[in-house]
């Protein structure tokens, strides 16, 4: 890892100590996530912010070009992606709004006039990658359309085939990530984005936990904080919108928050609250805390680090360690369906 990245990790740790009360910090780290693990999760968020802001935005037609007499396949692909982009953004907006977060920037653009349709969406290469992945990878599309939980819509055989295709794509991203610094960052962030949004790895590991316990259902309240998008009243005395995106940390929390006897205890409630408050700290470091110059810490990170720095981090912090090749059985498929259904509620 470059010296600059080591310096920024130190700055994140120092910001936590400086801006949050000592007794609060001591409380939140009694759970299953260590200080070092949390700092690394913050760095992942900062790299995503810096990378996204370093990318040029282009209209959708830049990625799927066609002329007046252009290729009909490209024209149809453009039309499908545009419609899917509209549908997906509206769906994300409604999901956040239902959970108390009104993020108007997510709402789909008005595409009624010809000029608006020609302009389309201005998106980065990463956003285009995610959009085409949702369109092309059958499991992701089925998740977005809330079909994975329904055996009448997707058979067990089709479910397993979808997961195999998904795993094949992730494995290809993992291999491509070793080709250059840019690809190390791009594909690491691509997997990070896909996993925190669509939770396949989390659902698979929780399904294995259910199989181990011999149960067909786990109360959503045990694990909802691990894939949460909600507002909470923090112990800091303020209301904060949180989004659980710590994909490696949330996997290790499964055993901590889902006990063998499936009974509530004070310990589980404390561990849940500690995890929630870590997400509060994450949100504050991302947006809330201002440095002396008026910038946030992640804005400083974006200005003072480079692609080489980001790649050096991902060479040491392997984001693909969160990927699990799916070994599925009818029981595990049933369990994953149940989890997806609960997540979509």
TIMI-467952 format. One record per residue (C-alpha): residue number from 1; x, z, y negated; residue in three letters. Coordinates in nm, 4 decimals. Example, Ala and Ser with C-alpha at 12.3 -4.5 7.8 and 13.67 -1.06 7.14 Angstrom:
# residues 2
num	xx	zz	yy	residu
1	1.2300	0.7800	0.4500	ALA $
2	1.3670	0.7140	0.1060	SER $
//
This chain:
# residues 345
num	xx	zz	yy	residu
1	0.0000	0.0000	0.0000	UNK $
2	0.1345	-0.0866	-0.3450	UNK $
3	0.2483	0.1872	-0.5810	UNK $
4	-0.0273	0.0841	-0.8192	UNK $
5	-0.2934	0.1460	-0.5562	UNK $
6	-0.1444	0.4835	-0.4678	UNK $
7	-0.1590	0.5664	-0.8376	UNK $
8	-0.5265	0.4684	-0.8585	UNK $
9	-0.6135	0.6774	-0.5536	UNK $
10	-0.4517	0.9708	-0.7316	UNK $
11	-0.6541	0.8943	-1.0469	UNK $
12	-0.9780	0.8974	-0.8472	UNK $
13	-0.8879	1.2337	-0.6930	UNK $
14	-0.7932	1.3698	-1.0350	UNK $
15	-1.1217	1.2492	-1.1864	UNK $
16	-1.3180	1.4342	-0.9186	UNK $
17	-1.1288	1.7560	-0.9893	UNK $
18	-1.1517	1.7116	-1.3674	UNK $
19	-1.5146	1.6117	-1.4146	UNK $
20	-1.6954	1.8161	-1.1494	UNK $
21	-1.7219	2.1980	-1.1227	UNK $
22	-1.4820	2.3621	-0.8782	UNK $
23	-1.7554	2.5385	-0.6788	UNK $
24	-1.9498	2.2108	-0.6556	UNK $
25	-1.6469	2.0262	-0.5147	UNK $
26	-1.5816	2.3052	-0.2658	UNK $
27	-1.9428	2.2812	-0.1503	UNK $
28	-1.9705	1.9034	-0.0990	UNK $
29	-1.6570	1.8781	0.1122	UNK $
30	-1.7626	2.1366	0.3704	UNK $
31	-1.9527	1.8553	0.5465	UNK $
32	-1.8123	1.5850	0.7701	UNK $
33	-1.6314	1.3726	0.5078	UNK $
34	-1.2824	1.4764	0.3988	UNK $
35	-1.1445	1.4400	0.0464	UNK $
36	-0.9110	1.1577	0.1535	UNK $
37	-1.1896	0.9706	0.3340	UNK $
38	-1.4129	0.9975	0.0297	UNK $
39	-1.1442	0.8756	-0.2102	UNK $
40	-1.0938	0.5719	0.0139	UNK $
41	-1.4690	0.5024	0.0070	UNK $
42	-1.4595	0.5188	-0.3743	UNK $
43	-1.1677	0.2746	-0.3800	UNK $
44	-1.3683	0.0293	-0.1666	UNK $
45	-1.6474	0.0449	-0.4273	UNK $
46	-1.4002	-0.0052	-0.7115	UNK $
47	-1.2401	-0.3043	-0.5396	UNK $
48	-1.5815	-0.4615	-0.4890	UNK $
49	-1.6614	-0.4146	-0.8571	UNK $
50	-1.3244	-0.5531	-0.9677	UNK $
51	-1.3387	-0.8475	-0.7274	UNK $
52	-1.6972	-0.9387	-0.8194	UNK $
53	-1.6094	-0.9345	-1.1882	UNK $
54	-1.3002	-1.1495	-1.1319	UNK $
55	-1.5031	-1.4293	-0.9736	UNK $
56	-1.6404	-1.7212	-1.1725	UNK $
57	-2.0146	-1.7788	-1.1539	UNK $
58	-2.1541	-2.1247	-1.0933	UNK $
59	-2.5052	-2.2686	-1.0553	UNK $
60	-2.6238	-2.3007	-0.6974	UNK $
61	-2.5825	-2.6787	-0.7262	UNK $
62	-2.2063	-2.6241	-0.7644	UNK $
63	-2.1980	-2.5026	-0.4032	UNK $
64	-2.4597	-2.7457	-0.2674	UNK $
65	-2.4165	-3.0604	-0.4799	UNK $
66	-2.6411	-3.3640	-0.4645	UNK $
67	-2.7204	-3.6562	-0.6943	UNK $
68	-3.0321	-3.8589	-0.7628	UNK $
69	-2.9718	-4.0549	-0.4453	UNK $
70	-2.7897	-3.7691	-0.2801	UNK $
71	-2.7841	-3.6589	0.0801	UNK $
72	-3.1308	-3.5431	0.1839	UNK $
73	-2.9825	-3.2717	0.4079	UNK $
74	-2.7992	-3.1225	0.1098	UNK $
75	-3.1097	-3.1531	-0.1056	UNK $
76	-3.3149	-2.9687	0.1564	UNK $
77	-3.0436	-2.7043	0.2010	UNK $
78	-3.0386	-2.6468	-0.1746	UNK $
79	-3.4175	-2.6168	-0.1820	UNK $
80	-3.4223	-2.3732	0.1121	UNK $
81	-3.1476	-2.1565	-0.0355	UNK $
82	-3.3171	-2.1501	-0.3745	UNK $
83	-3.6470	-2.0375	-0.2204	UNK $
84	-3.4686	-1.7850	-0.0019	UNK $
85	-3.2786	-1.6491	-0.3003	UNK $
86	-3.6091	-1.6049	-0.4860	UNK $
87	-3.7725	-1.4307	-0.1900	UNK $
88	-3.4739	-1.2076	-0.1148	UNK $
89	-3.4280	-1.0879	-0.4741	UNK $
90	-3.7991	-1.0082	-0.5072	UNK $
91	-3.7893	-0.8198	-0.1780	UNK $
92	-3.4856	-0.6141	-0.2846	UNK $
93	-3.6494	-0.5357	-0.6191	UNK $
94	-3.9701	-0.4149	-0.4543	UNK $
95	-3.7759	-0.2036	-0.2020	UNK $
96	-3.5771	-0.0281	-0.4745	UNK $
97	-3.8894	0.0182	-0.6882	UNK $
98	-4.0744	0.1770	-0.3955	UNK $
99	-3.7905	0.4293	-0.3694	UNK $
100	-3.7973	0.5138	-0.7392	UNK $
101	-3.5327	0.2731	-0.8719	UNK $
102	-3.6597	0.0065	-1.1129	UNK $
103	-3.3708	-0.2441	-1.1269	UNK $
104	-3.5155	-0.5324	-1.3282	UNK $
105	-3.1949	-0.7361	-1.2919	UNK $
106	-3.2843	-0.7886	-0.9257	UNK $
107	-3.6071	-0.9710	-1.0022	UNK $
108	-3.6084	-1.3400	-0.9212	UNK $
109	-3.5756	-1.5798	-1.2133	UNK $
110	-3.8650	-1.7898	-1.3350	UNK $
111	-3.8289	-2.1335	-1.1739	UNK $
112	-4.1439	-2.3025	-1.3034	UNK $
113	-4.0021	-2.5737	-1.5302	UNK $
114	-3.7685	-2.8559	-1.4287	UNK $
115	-3.4937	-2.7251	-1.6606	UNK $
116	-3.5139	-2.3811	-1.5002	UNK $
117	-3.4947	-2.5340	-1.1546	UNK $
118	-3.1939	-2.7450	-1.2565	UNK $
119	-3.0152	-2.4408	-1.3959	UNK $
120	-3.0934	-2.2373	-1.0859	UNK $
121	-2.8982	-1.9194	-1.0227	UNK $
122	-2.5455	-1.8577	-1.1468	UNK $
123	-2.3721	-1.6904	-0.8545	UNK $
124	-2.0211	-1.6047	-0.7390	UNK $
125	-1.8598	-1.7334	-0.4176	UNK $
126	-1.9264	-1.3919	-0.2607	UNK $
127	-2.2945	-1.4028	-0.3521	UNK $
128	-2.3195	-1.7544	-0.2127	UNK $
129	-2.1499	-1.6367	0.1070	UNK $
130	-2.4024	-1.3561	0.1493	UNK $
131	-2.6944	-1.5850	0.0767	UNK $
132	-2.5833	-1.8480	0.3269	UNK $
133	-2.5055	-1.5766	0.5841	UNK $
134	-2.8616	-1.4461	0.5558	UNK $
135	-2.9863	-1.8019	0.5902	UNK $
136	-2.7561	-1.9094	0.8761	UNK $
137	-2.7003	-1.5948	1.0870	UNK $
138	-3.0265	-1.5549	1.2748	UNK $
139	-3.0041	-1.1755	1.3122	UNK $
140	-2.9609	-1.1236	0.9368	UNK $
141	-3.2517	-1.3505	0.8554	UNK $
142	-3.4688	-1.1705	1.1126	UNK $
143	-3.3714	-0.8346	0.9588	UNK $
144	-3.4635	-0.9471	0.6071	UNK $
145	-3.7963	-1.0747	0.7407	UNK $
146	-3.8532	-0.7452	0.9292	UNK $
147	-3.8879	-0.9139	1.2692	UNK $
148	-3.6142	-0.7372	1.4677	UNK $
149	-3.8279	-0.4314	1.5381	UNK $
150	-4.1113	-0.6332	1.6962	UNK $
151	-4.0683	-0.7355	2.0629	UNK $
152	-4.3644	-0.9736	2.0231	UNK $
153	-4.1722	-1.1700	1.7610	UNK $
154	-3.8252	-1.1472	1.9180	UNK $
155	-3.7738	-1.0996	2.2913	UNK $
156	-3.4980	-0.8773	2.4290	UNK $
157	-3.3052	-1.1872	2.5389	UNK $
158	-3.3283	-1.3384	2.1898	UNK $
159	-3.2345	-1.0036	2.0338	UNK $
160	-2.9195	-0.9856	2.2459	UNK $
161	-2.8301	-1.3481	2.1661	UNK $
162	-2.8718	-1.2775	1.7948	UNK $
163	-2.6371	-0.9793	1.8117	UNK $
164	-2.3797	-1.1838	2.0015	UNK $
165	-2.3908	-1.4481	1.7290	UNK $
166	-2.3596	-1.1785	1.4626	UNK $
167	-2.0599	-1.0218	1.6392	UNK $
168	-1.8977	-1.3644	1.6725	UNK $
169	-1.9268	-1.4173	1.2976	UNK $
170	-1.7841	-1.0745	1.2146	UNK $
171	-1.4926	-1.1336	1.4520	UNK $
172	-1.4231	-1.4648	1.2767	UNK $
173	-1.4266	-1.2896	0.9380	UNK $
174	-1.1858	-1.0298	1.0742	UNK $
175	-0.9429	-1.2982	1.1912	UNK $
176	-0.9696	-1.4993	0.8689	UNK $
177	-0.8971	-1.1840	0.6689	UNK $
178	-0.5365	-1.1950	0.7925	UNK $
179	-0.4645	-1.5419	0.6508	UNK $
180	-0.3930	-1.4466	0.2856	UNK $
181	-0.4351	-1.1685	0.0307	UNK $
182	-0.7448	-1.3373	-0.1113	UNK $
183	-0.9044	-1.3709	0.2316	UNK $
184	-0.8117	-1.0119	0.3187	UNK $
185	-1.0119	-0.8942	0.0187	UNK $
186	-1.2919	-1.1512	0.0439	UNK $
187	-1.3768	-1.1014	0.4108	UNK $
188	-1.3273	-0.7239	0.3992	UNK $
189	-1.5780	-0.7044	0.1147	UNK $
190	-1.8062	-0.9549	0.2880	UNK $
191	-1.8307	-0.7341	0.5955	UNK $
192	-1.8675	-0.4225	0.3795	UNK $
193	-2.1590	-0.5798	0.1911	UNK $
194	-2.3352	-0.7109	0.5004	UNK $
195	-2.2977	-0.3817	0.6877	UNK $
196	-2.4150	-0.1440	0.4166	UNK $
197	-2.7178	-0.3612	0.3436	UNK $
198	-2.8282	-0.4484	0.6976	UNK $
199	-2.6966	-0.1474	0.8945	UNK $
200	-2.6347	-0.3222	1.2284	UNK $
201	-2.3323	-0.1070	1.3119	UNK $
202	-2.5095	0.2134	1.2139	UNK $
203	-2.8208	0.1210	1.4132	UNK $
204	-2.6137	0.0333	1.7200	UNK $
205	-2.4235	0.3635	1.7205	UNK $
206	-2.7413	0.5630	1.6608	UNK $
207	-2.9095	0.3716	1.9452	UNK $
208	-2.6227	0.4758	2.1742	UNK $
209	-2.6704	0.8351	2.0571	UNK $
210	-3.0404	0.8148	2.1482	UNK $
211	-2.9475	0.6821	2.4914	UNK $
212	-2.7017	0.9683	2.5356	UNK $
213	-2.9721	1.2222	2.4448	UNK $
214	-3.2311	1.0478	2.6608	UNK $
215	-3.4861	1.0139	2.3793	UNK $
216	-3.7014	0.7228	2.2625	UNK $
217	-3.7251	0.8322	1.9015	UNK $
218	-3.5366	1.0428	1.6489	UNK $
219	-3.7087	1.1835	1.3422	UNK $
220	-3.6025	0.9643	1.0502	UNK $
221	-3.5405	1.2759	0.8424	UNK $
222	-3.2303	1.3460	1.0513	UNK $
223	-3.0550	1.0236	0.9487	UNK $
224	-3.2332	0.8707	0.6471	UNK $
225	-2.9704	1.0004	0.4025	UNK $
226	-2.7103	0.7845	0.5816	UNK $
227	-2.8874	0.4643	0.4795	UNK $
228	-3.0627	0.5928	0.1685	UNK $
229	-3.1599	0.4210	-0.1534	UNK $
230	-3.3419	0.6850	-0.3544	UNK $
231	-3.3399	0.9215	-0.6493	UNK $
232	-3.2551	1.2868	-0.5933	UNK $
233	-3.2348	1.5963	-0.8096	UNK $
234	-2.8662	1.6814	-0.7868	UNK $
235	-2.7223	2.0315	-0.7842	UNK $
236	-2.5484	1.9152	-1.1034	UNK $
237	-2.8865	1.9510	-1.2733	UNK $
238	-2.9641	1.5823	-1.3209	UNK $
239	-3.1638	1.3137	-1.1424	UNK $
240	-2.9376	1.0493	-0.9878	UNK $
241	-3.0068	0.7231	-0.8073	UNK $
242	-2.8002	0.7143	-0.4881	UNK $
243	-2.7175	0.4355	-0.2449	UNK $
244	-2.5493	0.5172	0.0863	UNK $
245	-2.2753	0.2558	0.1172	UNK $
246	-1.9959	0.4552	0.2857	UNK $
247	-2.0042	0.2502	0.6048	UNK $
248	-1.7191	0.4211	0.7894	UNK $
249	-1.8104	0.7740	0.6855	UNK $
250	-2.1777	0.7410	0.7726	UNK $
251	-2.0895	0.6438	1.1287	UNK $
252	-1.9001	0.9666	1.1902	UNK $
253	-2.1880	1.1630	1.0361	UNK $
254	-2.4274	1.0582	1.3142	UNK $
255	-2.3036	1.3243	1.5561	UNK $
256	-2.3091	1.5854	1.2800	UNK $
257	-2.6640	1.5168	1.1601	UNK $
258	-2.8311	1.4324	1.4928	UNK $
259	-2.8031	1.7457	1.7128	UNK $
260	-2.8378	1.7385	2.0904	UNK $
261	-3.1530	1.9537	2.0805	UNK $
262	-3.3055	1.7533	1.7904	UNK $
263	-3.3979	2.0782	1.6176	UNK $
264	-3.3623	2.1459	1.2473	UNK $
265	-3.1140	2.4110	1.1417	UNK $
266	-2.9674	2.5452	0.8201	UNK $
267	-2.6362	2.3822	0.9124	UNK $
268	-2.7926	2.0356	0.9327	UNK $
269	-2.9698	2.0834	0.6003	UNK $
270	-2.6398	2.1875	0.4394	UNK $
271	-2.4535	1.8891	0.5877	UNK $
272	-2.7265	1.6509	0.4684	UNK $
273	-2.7148	1.7961	0.1199	UNK $
274	-2.3357	1.7775	0.1077	UNK $
275	-2.3495	1.4105	0.2012	UNK $
276	-2.6166	1.3446	-0.0624	UNK $
277	-2.4061	1.5139	-0.3298	UNK $
278	-2.1067	1.2995	-0.2300	UNK $
279	-2.3266	0.9985	-0.3052	UNK $
280	-2.4030	1.1598	-0.6417	UNK $
281	-2.0308	1.1852	-0.7154	UNK $
282	-1.9922	0.8214	-0.6090	UNK $
283	-2.2694	0.7141	-0.8462	UNK $
284	-2.1200	0.9144	-1.1328	UNK $
285	-1.7713	0.7715	-1.0768	UNK $
286	-1.9165	0.4206	-1.0690	UNK $
287	-2.1375	0.4403	-1.3759	UNK $
288	-2.1820	0.7825	-1.5283	UNK $
289	-1.8445	0.9260	-1.6241	UNK $
290	-1.6768	0.7809	-1.9330	UNK $
291	-1.3044	0.8109	-2.0022	UNK $
292	-1.1655	0.8858	-2.3487	UNK $
293	-1.1617	0.5138	-2.4362	UNK $
294	-1.5302	0.4768	-2.3457	UNK $
295	-1.4719	0.2876	-2.0220	UNK $
296	-1.5685	0.4054	-1.6767	UNK $
297	-1.2966	0.4711	-1.4212	UNK $
298	-1.3927	0.1619	-1.2237	UNK $
299	-1.3620	-0.0498	-1.5408	UNK $
300	-1.0110	0.0853	-1.5845	UNK $
301	-0.9435	0.0083	-1.2181	UNK $
302	-1.0577	-0.3521	-1.2665	UNK $
303	-0.8245	-0.3980	-1.5639	UNK $
304	-0.5159	-0.2355	-1.4129	UNK $
305	-0.5154	-0.3658	-1.0534	UNK $
306	-0.4646	-0.7071	-0.8942	UNK $
307	-0.5589	-0.9051	-0.5847	UNK $
308	-0.2278	-0.7995	-0.4303	UNK $
309	-0.3173	-0.4335	-0.4875	UNK $
310	-0.6628	-0.4734	-0.3320	UNK $
311	-0.5241	-0.6570	-0.0292	UNK $
312	-0.2607	-0.3869	0.0231	UNK $
313	-0.5382	-0.1287	0.0407	UNK $
314	-0.7378	-0.3204	0.3024	UNK $
315	-0.4234	-0.3745	0.5093	UNK $
316	-0.4034	0.0033	0.5451	UNK $
317	-0.7754	0.0868	0.5303	UNK $
318	-0.9213	-0.1405	0.7975	UNK $
319	-1.2846	-0.1932	0.7000	UNK $
320	-1.3395	-0.3812	1.0264	UNK $
321	-1.2823	-0.0552	1.2137	UNK $
322	-1.6526	-0.0004	1.1403	UNK $
323	-1.7429	-0.3042	1.3535	UNK $
324	-1.8509	-0.2491	1.7138	UNK $
325	-1.8881	-0.5282	1.9670	UNK $
326	-2.2444	-0.4765	2.0863	UNK $
327	-2.2854	-0.3916	2.4551	UNK $
328	-2.6617	-0.4082	2.4836	UNK $
329	-2.9105	-0.2995	2.7464	UNK $
330	-3.2890	-0.2944	2.7323	UNK $
331	-3.2733	0.0746	2.6400	UNK $
332	-3.0288	0.0184	2.3536	UNK $
333	-3.2292	-0.2792	2.2267	UNK $
334	-3.5454	-0.0675	2.2325	UNK $
335	-3.3667	0.2056	2.0413	UNK $
336	-3.2275	-0.0360	1.7814	UNK $
337	-3.5742	-0.1821	1.7288	UNK $
338	-3.7110	0.1672	1.6685	UNK $
339	-3.4373	0.2427	1.4154	UNK $
340	-3.4883	-0.0844	1.2278	UNK $
341	-3.8602	-0.0120	1.2139	UNK $
342	-3.7934	0.3342	1.0691	UNK $
343	-3.5464	0.1980	0.8133	UNK $
344	-3.8009	-0.0585	0.6925	UNK $
345	-4.0745	0.2046	0.6471	UNK $
//
